[in-house]
Amino acid sequence: MFQETSWWAAVLCRAHSVWQAYDSTLGATSGTFAGSAMEQRPLGSQGLVCGAQGLGCMGLTNAYNVTESVPQADVIKLVKRALELGVNHLDSSNIYGPPSNEALLGGIVKAERDKWVIATKFGVTFEGSKCGVRGDPDYVRECCNASLKDLGIRTIDLYYQHRIDAKVGIEQTVATMKELIEEGKVKYLGLSEVSAADLRKAHAVHPITAVQLEWSLWSRDAEKDIIPTCRELGIGIVAYSPLGRGFLTGRYTDSSQFAEGDFRTTLPRFQQAALKQNLVVMEKVAELAKAKGCTPAQLALAWVHHQGKDVFPIPGTKHIKYLEDNVQAFSIKLSPQELKTLEEAVPASKVLGERYGDVLGLERLSQENYDR
C-alpha cells in the first residue's frame, strides 16, 4: 500500500487552490450522484491535477465488440456525464480507431476545454498485422502535430510514449518530448509499459508525470519493479484495464460472446480453455462482491483504488450506467482483511494466459520494455 511521503504532502499543499478552482467550475451533478463528484487530486508530483478515476476511451472507436463505431450522440452523452461526475481525465491514443478516437473526443471537449485533462499517446505503429514502435524525433513531432489537429486543441495535457522504441535511446525520445513542452504543445510527459531502468533514464532528462501500466486483480506483474520505482521518483500511476478488459465484471463466461474482430479474441486469457479456468477465479470475486453488497466490477475497481492515492485507474465503457457504477466504486471501503481475502482469491498463479500473446506482437513489446 502507498505510504505518504514529504513530496506528496508538498504536492497536496500546492494543489489545494487548484482543487478549489476546479470545484467551482464543476457545478451541480445530476441524477443519483448529486453532490458526489469524483475527488480531484494530484497525478504525480509535477502539478497535474485531475479526477482520481479517468475514462479510458479506446473502446469508443475500436477493440471491444465494436463492429461499427458507437453513435456520436451516445459518446457525447457519455462524456458529458463523465464531466458531471468529476471524471475529467480522458485517455486516448493516435492509434485508437478508425474512426479517429482523438477526433471524436476533440469535437466534444473543445467547448469546455479548460475543464478537461486530455491524455493521448504516440509510438505504436502497425506493420501489416503486427505492431511496431517508433520513438525517433521526427516521428514524435509528426505524431504530436497530428494529434493536436485531430483533437482540435492547442496543448495536450499529458503526452505518453505508448511503447518504448529500443532502437532509439529513450533519452533521445524524451528530449524531443521536452522540446514539445517548451513549445507549448504539451504540458506533462508520460510513459506506457516502461521498464524501471528506462524510467530512470527518462526521468533524468525531464520529470515524468505518469506511467501507464496494466494493473488489476489479475494483472499484477508491474508490482515487482516499475510501481516501486514510480513511488520512489514521485511519478503517478495510471492503471489501464483495471477490470481485466471486462473479465472482472463477470459478464463474460464464454469466448463465443466476443464479436468477430473483438481485440479479446486474440488474447490468450480469453481463449476458451483459459477462460474456463479463469472463471474459477472470477466466481470467488463474485462471491466476495455479493457479500460486500456491490458488483464484481465495483469490487475489483475498489481494490485498485485501495492500492494508493498515487493510483488513477481509467476503466473504459460505452454505457452511462457502467460509468456511474464505476464512479461508485471509488466510495467503497475495504478493510485490510477484505483486501487480503480478495488478493488470496485471485493469486497470480491461478490466472491462465499471457496478457497479449504474439498475434499483434504486444506481449513481446511489453515484456521487452519490462525486461530492459
BELPEJO-V110597 format. One record per residue. N is the residue number from 1. PSI is psi as a letter, one per 20 degrees, with the letter a starting at -180 (* if undefined). OMEGA is omega as a letter, one per 20 degrees, with the letter a starting at -180 (* if undefined). Layout:
<<N	PSI	OMEGA> <N	PSI	OMEGA>>
//
This chain:
<<1	q	a> <2	p	r> <3	p	a> <4	q	a> <5	r	a> <6	h	r> <7	h	r> <8	g	r> <9	g	r> <10	g	r> <11	g	r> <12	g	r> <13	g	a> <14	h	a> <15	i	a> <16	g	a> <17	h	r> <18	g	r> <19	g	a> <20	g	r> <21	g	r> <22	g	a> <23	h	a> <24	h	r> <25	i	a> <26	h	r> <27	r	a> <28	q	r> <29	r	a> <30	r	r> <31	b	a> <32	i	a> <33	j	a> <34	p	r> <35	j	a> <36	l	a> <37	q	a> <38	p	r> <39	p	r> <40	p	a> <41	r	a> <42	p	r> <43	o	a> <44	a	a> <45	j	a> <46	j	r> <47	i	r> <48	p	r> <49	p	r> <50	r	r> <51	q	a> <52	i	r> <53	p	r> <54	a	r> <55	o	r> <56	p	a> <57	j	a> <58	g	a> <59	i	r> <60	h	a> <61	i	r> <62	a	r> <63	f	a> <64	o	r> <65	k	r> <66	o	r> <67	h	r> <68	r	a> <69	q	r> <70	p	r> <71	p	a> <72	h	r> <73	h	r> <74	h	r> <75	g	r> <76	g	r> <77	g	a> <78	g	a> <79	h	r> <80	h	r> <81	h	r> <82	g	a> <83	h	r> <84	h	a> <85	j	a> <86	j	r> <87	n	a> <88	j	a> <89	o	a> <90	p	a> <91	o	a> <92	a	r> <93	q	r> <94	i	r> <95	i	r> <96	o	a> <97	a	j> <98	r	i> <99	r	a> <100	o	r> <101	g	a> <102	g	a> <103	h	r> <104	g	a> <105	h	a> <106	h	r> <107	i	a> <108	g	a> <109	i	a> <110	h	a> <111	h	r> <112	l	a> <113	h	a> <114	i	a> <115	i	a> <116	q	r> <117	o	a> <118	o	r> <119	p	r> <120	r	a> <121	r	r> <122	r	r> <123	i	r> <124	p	r> <125	q	r> <126	p	r> <127	n	a> <128	c	a> <129	j	a> <130	q	r> <131	q	r> <132	a	r> <133	q	r> <134	p	r> <135	j	a> <136	q	a> <137	g	a> <138	h	a> <139	h	r> <140	g	a> <141	g	r> <142	g	a> <143	g	a> <144	g	a> <145	h	r> <146	h	r> <147	g	r> <148	g	r> <149	g	a> <150	h	r> <151	h	a> <152	k	a> <153	r	a> <154	h	a> <155	p	r> <156	p	a> <157	g	a> <158	o	a> <159	o	a> <160	q	q> <161	o	a> <162	g	r> <163	q	a> <164	p	r> <165	o	a> <166	h	a> <167	i	r> <168	p	r> <169	p	a> <170	h	r> <171	h	a> <172	g	r> <173	g	a> <174	h	r> <175	h	r> <176	g	r> <177	h	r> <178	h	r> <179	h	r> <180	h	r> <181	g	a> <182	h	r> <183	i	r> <184	j	a> <185	h	a> <186	q	r> <187	g	a> <188	q	a> <189	q	r> <190	r	r> <191	q	a> <192	p	r> <193	l	a> <194	q	r> <195	r	r> <196	g	a> <197	g	r> <198	h	r> <199	g	r> <200	g	r> <201	g	a> <202	g	a> <203	h	r> <204	h	r> <205	g	r> <206	p	a> <207	p	r> <208	p	a> <209	g	a> <210	q	r> <211	p	r> <212	p	a> <213	q	r> <214	p	a> <215	o	r> <216	a	r> <217	h	a> <218	j	r> <219	n	a> <220	j	a> <221	h	a> <222	i	a> <223	i	a> <224	g	a> <225	g	a> <226	h	r> <227	g	r> <228	h	r> <229	g	r> <230	g	a> <231	h	r> <232	h	a> <233	i	a> <234	k	a> <235	p	r> <236	q	a> <237	o	r> <238	o	a> <239	o	r> <240	q	a> <241	l	a> <242	i	r> <243	k	r> <244	l	a> <245	k	r> <246	i	a> <247	g	a> <248	j	r> <249	h	a> <250	j	a> <251	i	a> <252	o	a> <253	i	a> <254	q	a> <255	i	r> <256	i	r> <257	i	a> <258	p	a> <259	q	r> <260	p	a> <261	i	r> <262	p	a> <263	h	a> <264	i	r> <265	i	r> <266	i	a> <267	p	a> <268	h	a> <269	i	a> <270	j	r> <271	q	a> <272	g	a> <273	g	r> <274	g	a> <275	h	a> <276	g	r> <277	g	a> <278	h	r> <279	h	r> <280	g	r> <281	g	a> <282	h	r> <283	h	r> <284	h	r> <285	g	a> <286	h	r> <287	g	a> <288	h	r> <289	g	r> <290	g	r> <291	h	a> <292	i	a> <293	k	r> <294	r	r> <295	q	r> <296	h	r> <297	g	r> <298	h	r> <299	g	r> <300	h	r> <301	h	r> <302	h	r> <303	g	r> <304	g	r> <305	h	a> <306	i	r> <307	i	r> <308	q	r> <309	i	r> <310	j	a> <311	p	a> <312	n	r> <313	q	r> <314	m	r> <315	q	r> <316	q	r> <317	q	r> <318	i	a> <319	p	a> <320	h	a> <321	g	a> <322	h	r> <323	g	a> <324	h	r> <325	g	a> <326	h	r> <327	h	r> <328	h	a> <329	h	a> <330	h	a> <331	i	a> <332	p	a> <333	p	r> <334	p	r> <335	r	r> <336	h	r> <337	h	r> <338	h	r> <339	g	r> <340	g	a> <341	g	a> <342	g	r> <343	h	r> <344	h	r> <345	h	a> <346	m	r> <347	q	a> <348	h	a> <349	i	a> <350	i	r> <351	o	a> <352	p	r> <353	q	r> <354	r	a> <355	g	a> <356	g	a> <357	a	a> <358	j	a> <359	g	r> <360	i	a> <361	j	a> <362	h	r> <363	g	r> <364	g	a> <365	g	a> <366	g	a> <367	h	r> <368	g	a> <369	g	r> <370	h	a> <371	h	a> <372	*	*>>
//
